[in-house]
């Protein structure tokens, strides 16, 4: 299809993990129906220049400035909306940015919005429940809750939206104190610290491919919540895969959430609560991401089985679970 005939997908966070992966997925589909508009605050950054070199239109916008987002969304068929809690650690700011994107999409007449969201854990653990500490005055897991609470901006405006529930990035083992570490005396073997329940996880590059698949499915998924993940691994299984990838013995060490909360690095309390949510409500968290849906016929995407059913959380809409099978050989990013 000629470039001028393609519909534009405006991608927020285009130099980040999810947004960048989506831009690359769009550009890799040379004969596909869409063109990528990469939205970033820093159009002169190396990452932005790399996307431009691949063929993306690079446009400046700041999520704190709704008018700039409106300009970036102008003329676009679709918009991929995502926020980055870890840049500022504020659920309130995430919600404001989500509202700006929703209003900009409404103003621009965007025909399909994909909003990268997560569960509002307060539906499972109310603020009055002292099993889990309340953070920032009114959240249990701020980096989840702010996104989940922002869903209503898209619904209230009547936007044609698909709500994309994502999962843990394998890349996060590089950050947050989660990667393999030597013992206190510097001895081997290394250990990886995790909670007992393990997790659903995958590389963010596959999130981009699945987000592109959602756009290609179009109206079929508007108004739906699609939950996506790679594979569910216990702590022991993660350690085994790390051992194979790194060529050295990695042992799994269980870290209870209350211990993780006390690690002291920025966001440790939020992550400790997240691990507790995943542990205490593991049947739900794994369940919505359990069945397999192949949302994307993009070359290079993993193949999965058709969806076998749906799952549902507290007072939420049915979720279409999706699983993208993991690669045969697992590797750490950059290795």
Number of C-alpha atoms within 10 A of each C-alpha: 10 9 13 9 10 15 16 23 26 31 29 31 25 28 24 17 17 27 28 22 25 30 32 21 25 26 18 16 14 13 12 16 16 23 24 27 26 30 29 24 18 16 18 12 11 11 16 24 16 13 22 17 11 12 17 21 17 24 23 17 23 18 25 16 12 20 16 18 26 21 15 26 29 16 15 21 21 26 27 30 24 24 25 17 19 11 7 9 16 15 25 18 17 25 21 17 23 28 21 22 31 31 20 22 30 19 13 18 17 23 17 24 28 25 25 22 28 21 21 22 25 22 14 16 20 15 18 10 12 9 11 19 20 21 14 14 9 13 21 27 29 29 27 21 23 27 25 21 20 23 22 14 18 24 13 9 13 12 20 22 26 26 24 25 23 23 22 15 20 18 16 14 16 13 8 13 16 14 17 20 17 13 11 7 6 9 9 14 13 19 20 22 20 24 20 19 20 20 24 23 22 25 21 24 18 24 28 23 26 29 28 27 20 24 26 18 14 17 15 11 20 19 19 17 21 26 28 30 31 28 19 19 15 17 20 18 14 20 23 16 18 22 17 15 14 12 9 13 15 23 22 20 17 17 16 16 23 16 13 23 20 11 14 10 11 11 18 19 24 24 19 24 25 21 26 22 21 21 19 14 16 15 12 17 21 21 17 24 28 26 23 23 22 20 28 21 15 18 11 11 20 19 18 17 14 13 16 12 14 18 19 15 15 11 8 11 13 15 21 25 25 28 29 26 18 18 11 6 8 14 15 14 11 5 6
